[in-house]
């Protein structure tokens, strides 16, 4: 990967626009502020500098450049972040993996282009042609206003005549595509012995977008009794069912504001929720909630509220989803619909305020599951309570946090009027009898691995990265991240010995700056932890770097810091010599005492500021 690609991407993209695509930013003086997406907070401590093109959070002390932000928020490695940003910036990357990888990237871009054209076609058919009348009738029947349907980009796939190829003909004659591209995008499917047909025919079509609005695929709802009732885009280079979240593009900002994502089952449930004014609602695209979907929602929310259908299948799906959410370390809540409402869409049509209230009062996940396990057993017969105790134990065994598990165990014991120790013994036996069940661990995401293109700097494994950085080293690091070219001045003209820097991040900052051939400091070449330190240094105000400042003032400041580095090294050496000198005196090694005393005197001569310090020891 050429450095030119990184520089070109940075030149084309503004960090404020990129970060602002993930969270809400407000201008504050010369910078922008918002709620940090990497830790929970109520007061904004996340800062983005448009002038310096970096971000830093004073709360969790994380920071970096454009690439570091995307790596963290997308939970991607550097190469993945590079590809994502290159695609956004319109920069063509030279693939280190050869032709197939480059071809896959082109295929994905092409699939997204064709999906966008298909959505425009479907939407035109729905609202502007007689063929769309059945779709309009279904929307009216379901109480979906045209403005809301247009906001979600809903369309209608016509039957397409005897050949069933209306979209194929449109894309090949007016969309500049060939049939093979349509098949690759999941918009068409080959038929045996004949031409390709449209995948979606005589269906209401819902576009499924990524967070930034690109259309990944579609979900088609059949009219009448046609089967299957719902049909999704197949797995393609752009659409992956386990990753896709319907409505995330429109719900993202509301999710960030509420720090909560409400997950429902169907497309109409999402539309109904938005119509009721509850906008932090998405759907899992007709599939069981997957870890990838939870992980994506977790970038914007700390709580996921499950609001599935009120039947047995919906309750079972919610129960399974709880475990997926727990693995990702997020809190979950379960919205129990009032009696008489079969799903969120049905409840909204009955009483929109009741739906909003049900979401707002959703109880913690384990409480709902525990209540279900205890249903009808409190105050009941011995057999009823015994059966409930068995169900309770299976619920308790799923709770990953020991303290939470113990609290619910005590509650269940009180409600069943049995001893907590007895219930705990049953729980221990349950866990012993399921040795094959892997323990549920809540782990932080792994740090971004160094790529072959951007190897981590030597010493990245140093454990002292969080150690205190001396003031003079912080100053040197700060001026270098602001102006990388000053690293050459420090080392070649002022005699800075990089190895004399005690803080590993300070060393790596200077080393990276010495190899940089660009005016901006290449933060992406540091580890994530070092990027945070470097971003913190970039926040520091350095008056000597102001354009109106006297250039000599900067030179004097750098000279003073280099001298401080030298004297700190001398002081460490002197302390070591003094310890050896004391030991030599105690052991009567006179020749070694004289030699060590001479070395100490030489150090004092090299570093005059140390003379007083050494003479008092």
N, C-alpha and C positions, 0 to 999 in steps of 0.2 A: 504494500500500500504506500503510495507516494505521499510525501508530506504535502505536496501540492494540493491533493484532494482535501486534506484537512483545512488548509489555508483557504482554499476556494469556497468550501462549505461555510466557514466562518465569515468570509467576505460577503456571501450571499444571504445569510440568515441573521436575523436580529434575535438575540437571546430573549429579549422582552416578549417578542411575538411567539417564540417557541414555548417558553415557560408559561406565558399567558394562555396557551392552548390547553394547559393542564389545570391551572388554578387561576383564581381571580386576583389581579394585581391592581393596586392603586398607587398613583404617583405620590411620592413624598419627597419634596425638594428635587434633588437631582437624581433620585433613585426611585425604585418601585418596591412596594411592600405587599405582602400577603400572608395568609396562614400557611405554615410549613406543611407540605404534603408528606413529610417523613416522620413527623411526630405530632401527637395531639396537643393543640394549644388553642386558647381563646383570644389571645392578643397577638397580632402579627409580629413575628420576629424574623421572617424570611425576607431577605433583601436581594434585589436584582439591580445591578449597575449596568445601565445601557452604555455608558461612557466606556467602562472597562470590560464589558461583555463577560461578566462573571456573576455568580450568585453565592450567597452565604446566609446561613441561619444562625442567629445568635442564641437560639434556644438549644438546638441539638448539636451546634458547632460543626455542622456539615457544610461543605461548599465545593465549588469547582466551576468549570466552564460549561459551555453548551453540551459537550459530549458527556461530561460527568453527570449532569442533570438527567439526560435521557437514559444513561446507563442505570441510574438509581430508580427512576420512576417507572421505567419499562422493565426493570430487573433483567437487563440485557448486558452482554459483554461489550467490549469496545467495538468489535467488528460489527455486531448487530446494530449498535447505536450509530455507527458510521453509515451503514447501509440505509437505515431509516432516515437519517438526516440528509444523506446524499440524494435519496429519492425525493425528499421534500424540496431540496435546493436545485434539483435538476442537474446534478453532477454525476457523470458516468464514471463508475469505479472500475479499475482493472482488477478482475477477480484473481486471487492467488490460488483458487481451486480449479481454474481452467474453464473451458467452455460451458459445461453443464450448469455451473453456478450462475454464470452471467446469463445463460439462457433462461434459467428459472426466474431471475429478477425481471427480465424483459417480459416473460410470460405473465408474471403477476401484474406488472403495470398494464399490460394489454388487457388482461381480464378485468381490471378495475375500470379501464376506459370503456369496454364493452358493457359492463354492468351499468355504468352511468348512462350510456345511450339506451340500453334496454329499459331503464327506469323511466327515462323521458318518454319512450314509446308507450310503455304501459300506462303512464299517467295521462298521456294524450288520448289513448283509447278509452280510458275510464270516463273522462270528463267531456270529451269532444266528439265522440262517435256513437252511433246507434249500437255498435257491438258492446259498448261499455254499460248499457242499460242494466243488465243483470247485476253488475257490480255496484252501481249506484243504488239499486233497489236493496241490496243486502246491507249497505252502509246505512241507508235510511231505516231499515228494519232494526238494526242494532243501535240506532240512536247516535250515529257518528256524524257530526257536522262536517260540511265540506271543508271549512277552514282547518279543522283539526286533521282531517284526512290528508289535505294538501301539505300540512306541516310535516307529516310523517312520510310524505312522498308515495302514498298508496296508489296503486294502479290496477289495471285489469288486463289479464292475458286472454286474448280472444281465442276461440276454438281453432281458428286458422284454416277453415275449410276442410276439404277431404284429405289434403296432405298434412294438415296440422302444422304448417310451417310459416305462419304469418311473421313471427319475429325473425326467423332465419332469412326469409326473403327481404325483410327490411334491413337487416344488418349487412347482407351481402350486396344489395343493390344501392342502398343509400348510406350505409354506415361504414363502408370501406373495409369490411371484414370478410374473411372466408369461412366456410363451414367448419373447418377444423378448429379455428379460433373460438367459434361459438361453442363447440363441444368442450374444448379445454376450459372455457369459462363457466361451464355448467349450465349454459342457456339453451343448449340443444343436445339431442341424443341421437346417435345413429340408429336406424331401423334396419332390420334384416332384409337384405336384398333390395333396399330402396333408399331414397334420399333421407337426410336427417330431418327430424321433426323437432318442434319446440318442446322443451321440457315442461313448461307451464302452459296449459291450455284450459281455457274456460275457468279461470281461477282469479280470485281477488289476490293481488300480489303486494306483499309487504317488503320493502327494501331493508336489509340488515346491514347497518353501517358500523364502521369502526369509530373510535372516539372523535377523530378529526373529520368525520363525515364521508369518507370514501366508502362506496358500496361494495361490501364483500360478497354478498349473495342475496338470495330472496327466500321468503317463505310464502307458499301459495295455499290459499284456503279454497277448498272445493265448494261449488254451489250445489244445493240440493243434497242428494244421497250419494253423490259420487265418492269413490274411494281411491286413494286414501284421503281422509278429510283434510290433512295438512301434508304438504310436500315441500321439502327444503332443497336448496341447492346441494348437489353432492360435494364431496371433498374435492377441492381444487387447489391450485397454487395460491388463491386468495382467500378462500373460505374454508375454515376448519370449525366444525360444529362445536367442539369442546371449548373453543375460544370465543365464539360469536355471542354477543349480548344485544338483543333487540332493544333499541331505544337509548343506548348508552350515549349517543351523540347529543341527544336533546336533554337527557337527565343529568349529565355529568356535573354541571355547575350547581344544580340543586342538591346533588349528592354531596358535593364538597361543602355546601352551605350547611346542610343538616348533619354532615359527618355520618350519614346513614344511607344505605341503599336498600330499597324495598324490591324484592324479587317476586314476580308473579309467574304464572305458567304460560298464559297466552297473549297473543298480539292484541286482542280486543280488551284484555284486562289492562294492558298498558295504556291504550287509548282512553279507556274509561277513567283510569286514575288521573291522567292529565286533565281530562275534562272536569274532574272533581277538584282540581287545583292541587293535587298531590303529584308533584312533578319529579320526585326522586325515585321513580319506579321504572324498572326494566324487566325484561323477560329472558329466560334462559334458552330461547330459540327452540322450544319444543323438545328439549332433552333434559335429562337429569342434570342438576347443577354439578358442574365439573370443577376440579381444582383450579384449572387455568382461568375459568370465569371468576371464581372467588378471588384469585390472586389479582386479577385486573380490577375488580371492584375495591379490593383492599388498598389500592393506590389512592383512592379518593375517600374511603369511608373506614371507620373503625368498627361499625356495627352493620350487620346485614339482617334485615327483617324479612322473614319468609311469609308470604301471603298466598298460599296455594289454595286449590279448590277445597271445598268443605267435605268432600267424600272421603272414603277410606283410602283411595289411591292418592289423593292430595295429602292426607295426613301421613301416609307412609313415605311419600316423596319428601315431605318436610323433615321427617325423622332422619332419613338418609342424608339429607343436605346438612343437617346439624353437624354430623361427623366430619364432613368435608370442610366446613367452615372452621371447626375446632382445629383441624390439622394445620390450617393456615394462620392460626393464632388470632383470629378475629372473634368478636362477640357476636352472638346471634340472638334474635328474638323471633317468636312465632306469633303471627296475627291470627287469632281465632275468629272466624266470621260468625256473626250472629245467626241464630236459627232462622231458617227460611231463605238464606242466601247461599246459592250453590257455588258461586265464584265471585271475585272482585267486580267483574263487569255487571253481574246480576245485582250485587249490592248497590253499586253506584246508580244503576237505573232506578232502584227502589228509593234510595236515600243517600245522596252524595256525602252529606255531612256524617252519616253513620260510618261510611268507609274511612273518611279522614280520621274519625275518632278511634276506629278499630286499629288503624295503623299507629296512631299516636300512643295508644295504651297497650300495645303488644308487650307481652310478658317475656322474661328471659327464657331461652330455649329449654333449659333443664327443668325449669319450673313447670312449663307446659307439659313436657314429657312425663315428669313425675306426677302431675295431676292426672294425666291419662292413665298411668299405671295404677293409681290409687282409686280410680273412679268406682264408686259404689261399694267400696270396701270399708271406709271409715265407719266405725261403730257397728260393723256387720258381724257375721258369724265367724267362728274360728277358721272355717274353710275359706271364706271370702278373704279374710285378712292374710291367710297363708298364701293364697294365690297372688294377692296384691304384693306381698313381700317378695315373692319370686320375681314378679315383673319389675318391682322397684330395683332389685339387685342388678338386673340386666341394664337398667338405665344408669345406675350409679357407676357401673363398670366402664361406661363409655366416657365419663367425665375426666378430662386429662389433668385438671388442676386438683391437687390433693386437698387444699383448703376448701374449695368449692364443693368437692365431693363429700367432705366431712359435714359441711353445713347442711347439705340436702339429706344426708344420711340421718342426721339428728332430727330434721323436720319430719322425714318419713316415719321414723321410730315413734315420735310423739303422735302423729296422726293415726298410726296403726295400734298405738298403745302397747308397744313392745319395747324391750330393752335395746338401746343403741348398740351395746356390745354384741348382742345376738345378731343384729342385722349386719354389723361389721364382720362378724365371723362368717356369715353366709356370703358376704361380698368377697372376702379373702378366698373362700373355697371356690367361688365362681371364677376368680382370676387364676387360681391354680389349675382349674380344670380346663382352661383354655390356653395352654402353653404355646400353641401355634399362633395365637393372636399377637401380632407385633405391638409393642407399646406405642402409644400415640405421643409423638414428640412435637413440640412447637419450637421450631428453629428459625433463626434469622436467615434471610437470603444469603447465599454464599457471596463472598466478594468477587468482583469482576476479575476473571483470570487474565493474565497477560497473554496477548496474542503473539503469533509469530511475527506479525508486522510491527507491533509496538511492544517490545519486551520491557518488562519492569526493570527499573534501574537496579544495579547491584546494591545489595544491602537492604532490599525492600522488606526482608524478613526481620529487620531489627526490631527488638521488642521495646526500644526506648522512644518510639515515635510520640508517645503521649507524655514524655518527660518534659520538665520545664525547659523552655528555650531561653537562653541568656538574652538580655536586652540587646546587646550589640549584634548577636547572630540574627535576632528577629529583624533588626533594622536592615542588615545586609540582605536577608531574605526578601524583605519588603521591597527594597529598591530593585532587586533583581527580577522579581515577578512583575514589577511595573515596567522595567526597562531591561530586558535580557542582555542587551549588548554591554551593560555595565559589569557583567560577570568577567568579561575579558579585561576590562580596566582593573578590576579588583585583583585578578590572579596574575596578569602579565605586567601591569605597571605598578601596582601597590604591594605586590608580594604576598597576597593572601594564600595560605596553604589550606586547601580544602579539607585535608585530613585533620587539621587542627580544630575544625568546627565540631563541637561536642554533640549537637543535636542532629540525628540522622536525616530529618526532613530538610534542615538547612543545607546539609551537604548535598542531598539529592537535587535540591532546587538549583544550586550553583552548577552542579554537573550537567543537568538538563539544559540550563541556559547556555552553557559553553558549546553544546552541540546543536543548538537551535539555529536555524537559518531563516527565521521569520521575526518580524518586529514584535509580535505578540507572544507572550510566554506560552509555550505548549503544555498547558495543564494536563491534557489528556495523556501525556507520557509519564505522569506520576500515578502511583497507586491511589485508590479512592481516599485512603486515610491521609496520605500526603497532600492530595488535592484540597482536602478540608483545611489543613494547616496553611497551605499556600493561599487559599481564598481568604483565610483570616488575616494573613499578612497583607493581602491586597486591600483589605478594609482599612488598614492603618493609614492615617494621614501623614504624608511625608512632605512637609513644607519645602524642603530643598529641591523637590521634583517639580514644583510649580514653574510654569513658563516665565513668570516674572521674578523668580528667585535668582540670586547671584550664583552663577555656575561654580565659583570658588567655594561657596558654602557647602555644596554637595561634595566637592573634592575633600574638603577638610573633614566633613562628617565621615566619609568613607575611610580616610586615613586614621581617624580616631578609632573607628570600629575595628579596622585591621590591627591597630596597635593593641586594642583590648583583647582581640583573639590571641595575639602573640603573648601578651602578658598573662592571660588566663592559662595558656599552655605552659608558660614558664612557672607559674604558681603551682600548677599540678605537679610539674617535674620537681620543683623545690620541695614540696611537701613529701614526695617520695624519697628524695635524697635525705631530708632531715630525719625521716624514720630510719633509713639505713644508717645514717650517721650516729643516731642515738644508740642503735643496736651495736654498732661497731665499738663505740665508747664503752658500753657495758661489758663487752666481751674482750676488751683490751687489745683490739686490732689497730694499733697506732698508725701503721702505714696506710691502712684503708681509711682511717679517720682523716688523715691529711689530704688524701686524694679526693674524698667526698667534700671536704671543706673547700678545696680549690674549685670543684665543680659548682658548688653553691655560690662562691664569689663570682665565678664567670657568669652565672645566671643573673646575678644582681647587676653586673656591669651591662649585660645585654638589655635588661629591663629595669631602668632606673626607678620606675614607680614602685618596684618591688622591694627596694632597699629597706624602707621603713618596716614593711611587713616582715621581711626575713630577719631583720635585726631584733624584732620583738618576740620572735619565736624561740 
